[in-house]
Amino acid sequence: MVTVQKSKINNRDNVKPFSRSSLAMTVALCFAVLLWNDMRYRTWLIDNELDDLEQDKGKILQWKGAKRPKEAVEHQIAAFNSAGVHLQQIVESTKTMNDIDSSVANDSQNKKTKKKKLWESIPPTPIALMDTKDPFIQKRHICIQGIREKHERSFQEVIGANVSYILLVDPAYHKNVGDHMLTRAEMDLMQRKDGWPFPPDECNYVQAIEHVLPNCSKVIVQPPQNGKNDPSSTKMALWHAGGNWGDLYGAIHKNRAPSFKLLLEHGYKIVGLPQSLHFGSTDAKDQDAQLIKENVELGLGLQTEAGLSLDSKDGIDLAKSRLSFMWRELESFEEAEKLYPYATNLAVPDIAFQLGPFAPIRKHPDKLVDIILFLRKDKESTVKKLRRNADAIQGLLPRPELTYKVVDWNDRLDIFGTHGDPYFTDTAIELLSLGKVVVCDRLHAAILSYLVGIPFVYIDQVTGKATKVLRVAFDGLDGCDEGQEALWAKADSLQDALHQAVAMMDKYGLGYGDHRSGPIATFT
């Protein structure tokens, strides 16, 4: 028989009351968790969408949660510290306090210099294909035409011509010019398509940072307006292109699965525009594939239909007629065939080749250099440590008389004084045009250099994206994968890239320091 020592249970003197200090501690801990989650969200915004934040502090007032003055945050931290909750380390790790402090200091200036609205931001004016006498650029234009013919065949296969309504899902409107290039390219593609309604409706999940678009979850459930709801034709949802399918940019990708369910439930045909697929974790990849499958089944109503599922032939046939994924890398396409066998998967060139072609823009001869080092500074970079080390870069130059400038997309805002317009405009082209040769590790800096007719040497980022994307773009097009015929090359390192850039300058007589010389039309 067990003897219970009642004195240790019932004696209230031994039970400590829930004191006010304990209550304060509990409340403080709750606030700490909330603040931590909020800062995790802000960290994603800063790290994944504002790659240039270190040089562009104080310009994020439009971002969620970035309106609290530094002093208020410090006051809250002091209160938490008094209760034994130490949050200073968390706050410093997100770099948020300095950013907030800077944004508050610039608040009055931001009000005076209002950001341009989307419809006020003017994209560059293209030139006609083959509108050049330069044989190297002519070769590029022939390849661009071939790439667009690939696009045409792919869209004809999965969409056709009878389209009554188009919804562009989560297009990019933020300061990463490469992402906004894709949005502009999608618009150019749709405008060229005979019989397609233009402009499309647009909705936002994450990537329209300026918060000017309605939420997709609200738009999808509403019937199309302005007489576009023709039941005899196709209602299309085009999911924005890019390189964010997977866990590299999970905050964007996580919206796909639930959106598929909602779109399919409301009668949409879905086309995922050309993407790169990347998962750092096999478990995450498998779990995500299962989540997408479940949402597609629910959206198609297969789980309520007797005997139908995405494991049955009828279920797969139905899904393939309503769901298509385009992949700009062969490796992504092959992986998608395994993960999403119920969808129509296609290897399709990057949609940015719908842009242009363009001519170089050189309005500031005093700013020209021999080589533009267009280097990213985010988690995708393989040369991030070198880009800030001027001595190291100088040591890599084959010749000391070479001039160069290290830039990324947002540096054009300072160089050309265009702070009110962070989107894809003339200044993006002008930034690349500052050099006779561009050395870059951004995919869309390479593609834009190609479209503008500027010689370039690219270095792959961590996933080898540039090589994989260009392979799909040029595959099957005679001579297009031969960089020497069109003044582009791949390098294995920054040192290799600089040596190849100088070799181009030597071979084609571009000269050093004389930024007006050279036989190539691009540089005259």
Order of alpha helices (4+ residues) and beta strands (2+ residues): alpha-alpha-alpha-alpha-alpha-alpha-alpha-beta-alpha-beta-alpha-beta-beta-alpha-alpha-beta-alpha-alpha-beta-alpha-beta-beta-alpha-alpha-beta-alpha-alpha-beta-alpha-beta-alpha-beta-alpha
